[in-house]
Protein backbone atom coordinates (compact mmCIF):
# COMPACT_ATOMS: atom_id res chain seq x y z
CA UNK A 1 0.00 0.00 0.00
CA UNK A 2 1.32 3.42 -0.96
CA UNK A 3 0.32 6.63 0.81
CA UNK A 4 1.37 10.02 -0.55
CA UNK A 5 1.49 13.28 1.40
CA UNK A 6 0.75 16.62 -0.29
CA UNK A 7 0.05 19.39 2.20
CA UNK A 8 0.84 23.04 1.51
CA UNK A 9 2.67 24.98 4.24
CA UNK A 10 3.04 21.86 6.38
CA UNK A 11 6.33 20.28 7.45
CA UNK A 12 6.03 16.72 6.11
CA UNK A 13 8.52 14.78 8.26
CA UNK A 14 6.40 14.42 11.44
CA UNK A 15 3.39 13.35 9.37
CA UNK A 16 5.40 10.81 7.37
CA UNK A 17 6.91 9.35 10.53
CA UNK A 18 3.52 9.14 12.23
CA UNK A 19 1.83 7.50 9.26
CA UNK A 20 4.64 4.93 8.94
CA UNK A 21 4.28 4.06 12.62
CA UNK A 22 0.48 3.82 12.40
CA UNK A 23 0.54 1.81 9.16
CA UNK A 24 3.58 -0.49 9.33
CA UNK A 25 4.41 -2.03 5.98
CA UNK A 26 2.94 0.85 4.00
CA UNK A 27 5.09 3.01 1.75
CA UNK A 28 4.65 6.65 2.80
CA UNK A 29 6.23 9.43 0.79
CA UNK A 30 5.94 13.12 -0.06
CA UNK A 31 4.42 13.79 -3.46
CA UNK A 32 6.44 15.39 -6.21
CA UNK A 33 5.45 15.88 -9.86
CA UNK A 34 5.70 12.63 -11.78
CA UNK A 35 5.50 10.43 -8.67
CA UNK A 36 3.94 6.97 -9.08
CA UNK A 37 0.25 6.31 -8.44
CA UNK A 38 -0.61 6.03 -4.75
CA UNK A 39 -3.48 4.19 -3.06
CA UNK A 40 -4.36 6.96 -0.62
CA UNK A 41 -3.37 10.59 -0.15
CA UNK A 42 -3.20 12.93 2.84
CA UNK A 43 -3.66 16.49 1.60
CA UNK A 44 -4.17 20.16 2.34
CA UNK A 45 -4.57 22.61 -0.56
CA UNK A 46 -3.01 20.31 -3.16
CA UNK A 47 -2.41 21.65 -6.68
CA UNK A 48 -4.55 20.49 -9.57
CA UNK A 49 -1.48 18.75 -11.04
CA UNK A 50 -1.38 16.43 -8.05
CA UNK A 51 -4.97 15.32 -8.61
CA UNK A 52 -4.47 15.00 -12.37
CA UNK A 53 -1.52 12.68 -11.76
CA UNK A 54 -3.29 10.57 -9.13
CA UNK A 55 -6.54 9.40 -10.80
CA UNK A 56 -6.55 6.02 -9.05
CA UNK A 57 -6.68 7.21 -5.44
CA UNK A 58 -9.07 5.25 -3.23
CA UNK A 59 -9.09 7.84 -0.45
CA UNK A 60 -8.24 11.54 -0.36
CA UNK A 61 -7.89 12.58 3.29
CA UNK A 62 -8.12 16.30 4.07
CA UNK A 63 -6.25 17.30 7.24
CA UNK A 64 -8.67 20.14 8.05
CA UNK A 65 -12.39 20.15 8.79
CA UNK A 66 -13.35 22.34 5.81
CA UNK A 67 -13.20 20.88 2.30
CA UNK A 68 -14.44 23.90 0.32
CA UNK A 69 -11.04 24.63 -1.26
CA UNK A 70 -10.57 20.99 -2.20
CA UNK A 71 -13.98 20.76 -3.87
CA UNK A 72 -13.11 23.66 -6.18
CA UNK A 73 -10.60 21.38 -7.93
CA UNK A 74 -11.30 18.68 -10.52
CA UNK A 75 -11.27 15.52 -8.42
CA UNK A 76 -10.87 11.90 -9.58
CA UNK A 77 -14.44 10.59 -9.92
CA UNK A 78 -13.87 7.32 -8.08
CA UNK A 79 -11.98 8.76 -5.12
CA UNK A 80 -13.54 9.06 -1.65
CA UNK A 81 -12.98 12.57 -0.31
CA UNK A 82 -12.73 12.25 3.47
CA UNK A 83 -12.72 15.02 6.07
CA UNK A 84 -11.63 14.77 9.68
CA UNK A 85 -14.54 14.05 12.01
CA UNK A 86 -13.01 15.81 14.99
CA UNK A 87 -9.38 14.93 15.76
CA UNK A 88 -9.28 17.26 18.75
CA UNK A 89 -10.80 20.23 16.98
CA UNK A 90 -14.26 20.25 18.58
CA UNK A 91 -13.00 20.88 22.11
CA UNK A 92 -10.79 23.71 20.82
CA UNK A 93 -13.75 25.21 18.98
CA UNK A 94 -15.91 24.97 22.09
CA UNK A 95 -13.20 26.72 24.11
CA UNK A 96 -12.86 29.51 21.58
CA UNK A 97 -16.58 30.16 21.18
CA UNK A 98 -17.36 30.00 24.90
CA UNK A 99 -14.49 32.40 25.57
CA UNK A 100 -15.77 34.82 22.91
CA UNK A 101 -19.37 34.65 24.17
CA UNK A 102 -18.40 35.08 27.81
CA UNK A 103 -15.93 37.89 27.04
CA UNK A 104 -18.72 39.81 25.32
CA UNK A 105 -21.45 38.92 27.81
CA UNK A 106 -19.36 39.83 30.86
CA UNK A 107 -18.01 42.95 29.09
CA UNK A 108 -14.42 41.91 29.72
CA UNK A 109 -13.42 43.79 26.57
CA UNK A 110 -14.74 46.97 28.18
CA UNK A 111 -12.90 46.26 31.43
CA UNK A 112 -9.69 45.65 29.47
CA UNK A 113 -10.03 49.05 27.79
CA UNK A 114 -10.72 50.74 31.13
CA UNK A 115 -7.75 49.06 32.83
CA UNK A 116 -5.46 50.13 29.99
CA UNK A 117 -6.45 53.75 30.74
CA UNK A 118 -6.16 53.35 34.51
CA UNK A 119 -9.91 53.45 35.19
CA UNK A 120 -11.49 51.32 37.93
CA UNK A 121 -14.97 50.75 36.50
CA UNK A 122 -18.27 49.02 37.27
CA UNK A 123 -20.81 47.54 34.92
CA UNK A 124 -24.22 46.28 35.92
CA UNK A 125 -24.38 42.47 35.60
CA UNK A 126 -26.28 41.27 32.55
CA UNK A 127 -28.92 38.54 32.52
CA UNK A 128 -28.17 35.35 30.61
CA UNK A 129 -31.82 35.09 29.62
CA UNK A 130 -31.33 38.27 27.58
CA UNK A 131 -28.39 36.79 25.62
CA UNK A 132 -29.69 33.80 23.66
CA UNK A 133 -26.91 32.29 21.54
CA UNK A 134 -27.52 30.78 18.13
CA UNK A 135 -25.20 28.19 16.61
CA UNK A 136 -25.50 28.09 12.83
CA UNK A 137 -24.35 24.66 11.65
CA UNK A 138 -24.86 21.60 13.86
CA UNK A 139 -22.24 19.17 12.59
CA UNK A 140 -19.62 17.62 14.87
CA UNK A 141 -18.13 21.00 15.79
CA UNK A 142 -21.42 22.87 16.02
CA UNK A 143 -23.06 20.31 18.27
CA UNK A 144 -20.08 20.33 20.62
CA UNK A 145 -20.19 24.13 20.78
CA UNK A 146 -23.95 24.18 21.47
CA UNK A 147 -23.60 21.66 24.30
CA UNK A 148 -20.70 23.61 25.82
CA UNK A 149 -22.68 26.87 25.80
CA UNK A 150 -25.51 25.16 27.66
CA UNK A 151 -23.10 24.45 30.52
CA UNK A 152 -22.93 28.21 31.10
CA UNK A 153 -26.75 28.39 31.18
CA UNK A 154 -27.20 30.54 28.11
CA UNK A 155 -30.38 29.93 26.12
CA UNK A 156 -29.06 28.11 23.04
CA UNK A 157 -30.64 27.82 19.60
CA UNK A 158 -29.28 25.83 16.70
CA UNK A 159 -29.90 25.87 12.97
CA UNK A 160 -29.06 23.24 10.40
CA UNK A 161 -30.09 22.30 6.90
CA UNK A 162 -31.88 19.15 8.09
CA UNK A 163 -33.66 18.63 11.44
CA UNK A 164 -31.50 17.82 14.47
CA UNK A 165 -32.28 17.09 18.10
CA UNK A 166 -29.85 18.19 20.83
CA UNK A 167 -30.85 18.08 24.47
CA UNK A 168 -31.24 21.55 25.92
CA UNK A 169 -30.94 23.26 22.52
CA UNK A 170 -33.89 24.66 20.61
CA UNK A 171 -33.23 23.41 17.09
CA UNK A 172 -34.45 25.03 13.87
CA UNK A 173 -34.06 23.60 10.38
CA UNK A 174 -34.23 24.45 6.71
CA UNK A 175 -34.98 27.65 4.86
CA UNK A 176 -38.38 27.89 6.53
CA UNK A 177 -36.85 28.05 9.99
CA UNK A 178 -33.90 30.30 9.23
CA UNK A 179 -35.32 33.77 9.91
CA UNK A 180 -37.09 32.59 13.08
CA UNK A 181 -33.77 31.18 14.28
CA UNK A 182 -31.96 34.47 13.62
CA UNK A 183 -34.69 36.49 15.32
CA UNK A 184 -34.39 34.35 18.45
CA UNK A 185 -30.67 35.12 18.84
CA UNK A 186 -28.65 37.98 20.25
CA UNK A 187 -25.31 36.25 19.72
CA UNK A 188 -24.74 34.36 16.47
CA UNK A 189 -22.01 31.74 16.02
CA UNK A 190 -21.28 30.66 12.45
CA UNK A 191 -20.02 27.08 11.98
CA UNK A 192 -21.51 26.33 8.57
CA UNK A 193 -19.54 24.63 5.81
CA UNK A 194 -18.79 26.93 2.89
CA UNK A 195 -20.89 25.98 -0.12
CA UNK A 196 -22.45 27.98 -2.98
CA UNK A 197 -25.63 28.15 -0.86
CA UNK A 198 -23.87 29.54 2.22
CA UNK A 199 -21.45 31.98 0.61
CA UNK A 200 -22.24 35.55 1.78
CA UNK A 201 -24.91 34.21 4.12
CA UNK A 202 -23.83 36.68 6.81
CA UNK A 203 -25.06 39.81 5.09
CA UNK A 204 -27.01 42.96 5.89
CA UNK A 205 -30.41 41.24 5.65
CA UNK A 206 -29.59 38.19 7.75
CA UNK A 207 -27.56 40.03 10.38
CA UNK A 208 -30.34 42.63 10.68
CA UNK A 209 -32.62 39.80 11.81
CA UNK A 210 -30.61 39.40 15.01
CA UNK A 211 -31.94 41.02 18.15
CA UNK A 212 -30.80 44.61 18.75
CA UNK A 213 -27.31 44.68 20.21
CA UNK A 214 -26.46 41.45 18.41
CA UNK A 215 -22.95 40.03 18.33
CA UNK A 216 -21.35 37.88 15.63
CA UNK A 217 -18.74 35.15 16.11
CA UNK A 218 -17.45 33.77 12.80
CA UNK A 219 -15.23 30.69 13.05
CA UNK A 220 -16.19 28.99 9.79
CA UNK A 221 -14.99 30.73 6.60
CA UNK A 222 -14.36 34.34 5.68
CA UNK A 223 -16.45 34.05 2.52
CA UNK A 224 -19.57 33.55 4.64
CA UNK A 225 -19.40 37.20 5.70
CA UNK A 226 -19.98 40.36 3.69
CA UNK A 227 -17.42 42.55 5.45
CA UNK A 228 -18.95 45.90 4.53
CA UNK A 229 -22.39 44.85 5.78
CA UNK A 230 -20.99 43.89 9.18
CA UNK A 231 -19.20 47.22 9.52
CA UNK A 232 -22.34 49.12 8.54
CA UNK A 233 -24.50 47.32 11.10
CA UNK A 234 -21.96 47.81 13.91
CA UNK A 235 -21.53 51.49 13.13
CA UNK A 236 -25.32 51.96 12.99
CA UNK A 237 -25.64 50.46 16.48
CA UNK A 238 -27.75 47.45 15.50
CA UNK A 239 -24.85 45.12 16.23
CA UNK A 240 -22.66 45.50 19.31
CA UNK A 241 -19.59 43.98 17.69
CA UNK A 242 -17.97 40.82 16.43
CA UNK A 243 -15.23 38.24 17.08
CA UNK A 244 -13.73 37.07 13.81
CA UNK A 245 -11.26 34.23 13.29
CA UNK A 246 -11.59 33.72 9.52
CA UNK A 247 -11.35 36.14 6.61
CA UNK A 248 -11.79 36.34 2.85
CA UNK A 249 -8.07 36.99 2.44
CA UNK A 250 -5.64 35.40 4.90
CA UNK A 251 -3.47 36.77 6.36
CA UNK A 252 -5.86 39.68 6.83
CA UNK A 253 -4.47 42.66 4.84
CA UNK A 254 -2.81 45.25 7.06
CA UNK A 255 -5.10 48.03 5.80
CA UNK A 256 -8.37 46.16 6.47
CA UNK A 257 -10.85 48.02 8.68
CA UNK A 258 -11.27 45.00 10.97
CA UNK A 259 -7.79 45.53 12.45
CA UNK A 260 -8.60 48.90 13.99
CA UNK A 261 -12.34 48.78 14.63
CA UNK A 262 -12.86 49.14 18.41
CA UNK A 263 -15.80 46.71 18.46
CA UNK A 264 -14.22 43.91 16.45
CA UNK A 265 -11.85 41.31 17.86
CA UNK A 266 -9.56 39.59 15.34
CA UNK A 267 -7.67 36.30 15.75
CA UNK A 268 -5.46 34.61 13.10
CA UNK A 269 -7.58 31.56 12.09
CA UNK A 270 -6.68 29.74 15.27
CA UNK A 271 -10.06 28.75 16.76
CA UNK A 272 -9.44 25.03 16.09
CA UNK A 273 -6.08 23.77 14.86
CA UNK A 274 -5.40 20.33 13.41
CA UNK A 275 -3.78 18.10 16.04
CA UNK A 276 -1.31 15.87 14.23
CA UNK A 277 -1.32 12.77 16.43
CA UNK A 278 -5.11 12.57 16.65
CA UNK A 279 -5.43 13.19 12.91
CA UNK A 280 -2.91 10.49 11.98
CA UNK A 281 -4.67 7.94 14.18
CA UNK A 282 -8.03 8.75 12.60
CA UNK A 283 -6.71 8.72 9.02
CA UNK A 284 -4.84 5.44 9.56
CA UNK A 285 -7.96 3.81 10.99
CA UNK A 286 -10.04 4.91 8.02
CA UNK A 287 -7.42 3.70 5.52
CA UNK A 288 -7.46 0.27 7.17
CA UNK A 289 -11.26 0.21 6.96
CA UNK A 290 -11.25 1.13 3.26
CA UNK A 291 -8.69 -1.59 2.55
CA UNK A 292 -10.99 -4.10 4.29
CA UNK A 293 -13.91 -2.93 2.19
CA UNK A 294 -15.73 -1.33 5.13
CA UNK A 295 -17.66 1.93 5.16
CA UNK A 296 -16.20 4.93 7.01
CA UNK A 297 -17.47 8.16 8.53
CA UNK A 298 -16.57 11.55 7.13
CA UNK A 299 -16.96 10.83 3.40
CA UNK A 300 -17.86 14.12 1.72
CA UNK A 301 -21.00 14.42 -0.38
CA UNK A 302 -19.62 16.39 -3.33
CA UNK A 303 -23.05 17.72 -4.31
CA UNK A 304 -23.78 19.11 -0.84
CA UNK A 305 -20.23 20.29 -0.28
CA UNK A 306 -19.64 18.65 3.11
C-alpha positions as CSV (number, residue, x, y, z in Angstrom):
1,X,0.0,0.0,0.0
2,X,1.3,3.4,-1.0
3,X,0.3,6.6,0.8
4,X,1.4,10.0,-0.6
5,X,1.5,13.3,1.4
6,X,0.8,16.6,-0.3
7,X,0.0,19.4,2.2
8,X,0.8,23.0,1.5
9,X,2.7,25.0,4.2
10,X,3.0,21.9,6.4
11,X,6.3,20.3,7.4
12,X,6.0,16.7,6.1
13,X,8.5,14.8,8.3
14,X,6.4,14.4,11.4
15,X,3.4,13.3,9.4
16,X,5.4,10.8,7.4
17,X,6.9,9.3,10.5
18,X,3.5,9.1,12.2
19,X,1.8,7.5,9.3
20,X,4.6,4.9,8.9
21,X,4.3,4.1,12.6
22,X,0.5,3.8,12.4
23,X,0.5,1.8,9.2
24,X,3.6,-0.5,9.3
25,X,4.4,-2.0,6.0
26,X,2.9,0.9,4.0
27,X,5.1,3.0,1.7
28,X,4.7,6.6,2.8
29,X,6.2,9.4,0.8
30,X,5.9,13.1,-0.1
31,X,4.4,13.8,-3.5
32,X,6.4,15.4,-6.2
33,X,5.5,15.9,-9.9
34,X,5.7,12.6,-11.8
35,X,5.5,10.4,-8.7
36,X,3.9,7.0,-9.1
37,X,0.3,6.3,-8.4
38,X,-0.6,6.0,-4.7
39,X,-3.5,4.2,-3.1
40,X,-4.4,7.0,-0.6
41,X,-3.4,10.6,-0.2
42,X,-3.2,12.9,2.8
43,X,-3.7,16.5,1.6
44,X,-4.2,20.2,2.3
45,X,-4.6,22.6,-0.6
46,X,-3.0,20.3,-3.2
47,X,-2.4,21.7,-6.7
48,X,-4.6,20.5,-9.6
49,X,-1.5,18.8,-11.0
50,X,-1.4,16.4,-8.0
51,X,-5.0,15.3,-8.6
52,X,-4.5,15.0,-12.4
53,X,-1.5,12.7,-11.8
54,X,-3.3,10.6,-9.1
55,X,-6.5,9.4,-10.8
56,X,-6.6,6.0,-9.1
57,X,-6.7,7.2,-5.4
58,X,-9.1,5.3,-3.2
59,X,-9.1,7.8,-0.5
60,X,-8.2,11.5,-0.4
61,X,-7.9,12.6,3.3
62,X,-8.1,16.3,4.1
63,X,-6.2,17.3,7.2
64,X,-8.7,20.1,8.1
65,X,-12.4,20.1,8.8
66,X,-13.4,22.3,5.8
67,X,-13.2,20.9,2.3
68,X,-14.4,23.9,0.3
69,X,-11.0,24.6,-1.3
70,X,-10.6,21.0,-2.2
71,X,-14.0,20.8,-3.9
72,X,-13.1,23.7,-6.2
73,X,-10.6,21.4,-7.9
74,X,-11.3,18.7,-10.5
75,X,-11.3,15.5,-8.4
76,X,-10.9,11.9,-9.6
77,X,-14.4,10.6,-9.9
78,X,-13.9,7.3,-8.1
79,X,-12.0,8.8,-5.1
80,X,-13.5,9.1,-1.7
81,X,-13.0,12.6,-0.3
82,X,-12.7,12.2,3.5
83,X,-12.7,15.0,6.1
84,X,-11.6,14.8,9.7
85,X,-14.5,14.0,12.0
86,X,-13.0,15.8,15.0
87,X,-9.4,14.9,15.8
88,X,-9.3,17.3,18.8
89,X,-10.8,20.2,17.0
90,X,-14.3,20.2,18.6
91,X,-13.0,20.9,22.1
92,X,-10.8,23.7,20.8
93,X,-13.7,25.2,19.0
94,X,-15.9,25.0,22.1
95,X,-13.2,26.7,24.1
96,X,-12.9,29.5,21.6
97,X,-16.6,30.2,21.2
98,X,-17.4,30.0,24.9
99,X,-14.5,32.4,25.6
100,X,-15.8,34.8,22.9
101,X,-19.4,34.6,24.2
102,X,-18.4,35.1,27.8
103,X,-15.9,37.9,27.0
104,X,-18.7,39.8,25.3
105,X,-21.5,38.9,27.8
106,X,-19.4,39.8,30.9
107,X,-18.0,42.9,29.1
108,X,-14.4,41.9,29.7
109,X,-13.4,43.8,26.6
110,X,-14.7,47.0,28.2
111,X,-12.9,46.3,31.4
112,X,-9.7,45.7,29.5
113,X,-10.0,49.1,27.8
114,X,-10.7,50.7,31.1
115,X,-7.7,49.1,32.8
116,X,-5.5,50.1,30.0
117,X,-6.5,53.7,30.7
118,X,-6.2,53.4,34.5
119,X,-9.9,53.5,35.2
120,X,-11.5,51.3,37.9
121,X,-15.0,50.7,36.5
122,X,-18.3,49.0,37.3
123,X,-20.8,47.5,34.9
124,X,-24.2,46.3,35.9
125,X,-24.4,42.5,35.6
126,X,-26.3,41.3,32.6
127,X,-28.9,38.5,32.5
128,X,-28.2,35.3,30.6
129,X,-31.8,35.1,29.6
130,X,-31.3,38.3,27.6
131,X,-28.4,36.8,25.6
132,X,-29.7,33.8,23.7
133,X,-26.9,32.3,21.5
134,X,-27.5,30.8,18.1
135,X,-25.2,28.2,16.6
136,X,-25.5,28.1,12.8
137,X,-24.3,24.7,11.6
138,X,-24.9,21.6,13.9
139,X,-22.2,19.2,12.6
140,X,-19.6,17.6,14.9
141,X,-18.1,21.0,15.8
142,X,-21.4,22.9,16.0
143,X,-23.1,20.3,18.3
144,X,-20.1,20.3,20.6
145,X,-20.2,24.1,20.8
146,X,-23.9,24.2,21.5
147,X,-23.6,21.7,24.3
148,X,-20.7,23.6,25.8
149,X,-22.7,26.9,25.8
150,X,-25.5,25.2,27.7
151,X,-23.1,24.4,30.5
152,X,-22.9,28.2,31.1
153,X,-26.7,28.4,31.2
154,X,-27.2,30.5,28.1
155,X,-30.4,29.9,26.1
156,X,-29.1,28.1,23.0
157,X,-30.6,27.8,19.6
158,X,-29.3,25.8,16.7
159,X,-29.9,25.9,13.0
160,X,-29.1,23.2,10.4
161,X,-30.1,22.3,6.9
162,X,-31.9,19.1,8.1
163,X,-33.7,18.6,11.4
164,X,-31.5,17.8,14.5
165,X,-32.3,17.1,18.1
166,X,-29.9,18.2,20.8
167,X,-30.9,18.1,24.5
168,X,-31.2,21.6,25.9
169,X,-30.9,23.3,22.5
170,X,-33.9,24.7,20.6
171,X,-33.2,23.4,17.1
172,X,-34.5,25.0,13.9
173,X,-34.1,23.6,10.4
174,X,-34.2,24.5,6.7
175,X,-35.0,27.7,4.9
176,X,-38.4,27.9,6.5
177,X,-36.9,28.0,10.0
178,X,-33.9,30.3,9.2
179,X,-35.3,33.8,9.9
180,X,-37.1,32.6,13.1
181,X,-33.8,31.2,14.3
182,X,-32.0,34.5,13.6
183,X,-34.7,36.5,15.3
184,X,-34.4,34.3,18.4
185,X,-30.7,35.1,18.8
186,X,-28.7,38.0,20.3
187,X,-25.3,36.2,19.7
188,X,-24.7,34.4,16.5
189,X,-22.0,31.7,16.0
190,X,-21.3,30.7,12.5
191,X,-20.0,27.1,12.0
192,X,-21.5,26.3,8.6
193,X,-19.5,24.6,5.8
194,X,-18.8,26.9,2.9
195,X,-20.9,26.0,-0.1
196,X,-22.5,28.0,-3.0
197,X,-25.6,28.2,-0.9
198,X,-23.9,29.5,2.2
199,X,-21.4,32.0,0.6
200,X,-22.2,35.6,1.8
201,X,-24.9,34.2,4.1
202,X,-23.8,36.7,6.8
203,X,-25.1,39.8,5.1
204,X,-27.0,43.0,5.9
205,X,-30.4,41.2,5.6
206,X,-29.6,38.2,7.8
207,X,-27.6,40.0,10.4
208,X,-30.3,42.6,10.7
209,X,-32.6,39.8,11.8
210,X,-30.6,39.4,15.0
211,X,-31.9,41.0,18.2
212,X,-30.8,44.6,18.8
213,X,-27.3,44.7,20.2
214,X,-26.5,41.5,18.4
215,X,-23.0,40.0,18.3
216,X,-21.4,37.9,15.6
217,X,-18.7,35.1,16.1
218,X,-17.5,33.8,12.8
219,X,-15.2,30.7,13.1
220,X,-16.2,29.0,9.8
221,X,-15.0,30.7,6.6
222,X,-14.4,34.3,5.7
223,X,-16.5,34.1,2.5
224,X,-19.6,33.5,4.6
225,X,-19.4,37.2,5.7
226,X,-20.0,40.4,3.7
227,X,-17.4,42.5,5.4
228,X,-19.0,45.9,4.5
229,X,-22.4,44.8,5.8
230,X,-21.0,43.9,9.2
231,X,-19.2,47.2,9.5
232,X,-22.3,49.1,8.5
233,X,-24.5,47.3,11.1
234,X,-22.0,47.8,13.9
235,X,-21.5,51.5,13.1
236,X,-25.3,52.0,13.0
237,X,-25.6,50.5,16.5
238,X,-27.8,47.4,15.5
239,X,-24.8,45.1,16.2
240,X,-22.7,45.5,19.3
241,X,-19.6,44.0,17.7
242,X,-18.0,40.8,16.4
243,X,-15.2,38.2,17.1
244,X,-13.7,37.1,13.8
245,X,-11.3,34.2,13.3
246,X,-11.6,33.7,9.5
247,X,-11.4,36.1,6.6
248,X,-11.8,36.3,2.9
249,X,-8.1,37.0,2.4
250,X,-5.6,35.4,4.9
251,X,-3.5,36.8,6.4
252,X,-5.9,39.7,6.8
253,X,-4.5,42.7,4.8
254,X,-2.8,45.3,7.1
255,X,-5.1,48.0,5.8
256,X,-8.4,46.2,6.5
257,X,-10.9,48.0,8.7
258,X,-11.3,45.0,11.0
259,X,-7.8,45.5,12.4
260,X,-8.6,48.9,14.0
261,X,-12.3,48.8,14.6
262,X,-12.9,49.1,18.4
263,X,-15.8,46.7,18.5
264,X,-14.2,43.9,16.4
265,X,-11.9,41.3,17.9
266,X,-9.6,39.6,15.3
267,X,-7.7,36.3,15.8
268,X,-5.5,34.6,13.1
269,X,-7.6,31.6,12.1
270,X,-6.7,29.7,15.3
271,X,-10.1,28.7,16.8
272,X,-9.4,25.0,16.1
273,X,-6.1,23.8,14.9
274,X,-5.4,20.3,13.4
275,X,-3.8,18.1,16.0
276,X,-1.3,15.9,14.2
277,X,-1.3,12.8,16.4
278,X,-5.1,12.6,16.6
279,X,-5.4,13.2,12.9
280,X,-2.9,10.5,12.0
281,X,-4.7,7.9,14.2
282,X,-8.0,8.8,12.6
283,X,-6.7,8.7,9.0
284,X,-4.8,5.4,9.6
285,X,-8.0,3.8,11.0
286,X,-10.0,4.9,8.0
287,X,-7.4,3.7,5.5
288,X,-7.5,0.3,7.2
289,X,-11.3,0.2,7.0
290,X,-11.2,1.1,3.3
291,X,-8.7,-1.6,2.6
292,X,-11.0,-4.1,4.3
293,X,-13.9,-2.9,2.2
294,X,-15.7,-1.3,5.1
295,X,-17.7,1.9,5.2
296,X,-16.2,4.9,7.0
297,X,-17.5,8.2,8.5
298,X,-16.6,11.6,7.1
299,X,-17.0,10.8,3.4
300,X,-17.9,14.1,1.7
301,X,-21.0,14.4,-0.4
302,X,-19.6,16.4,-3.3
303,X,-23.0,17.7,-4.3
304,X,-23.8,19.1,-0.8
305,X,-20.2,20.3,-0.3
306,X,-19.6,18.7,3.1
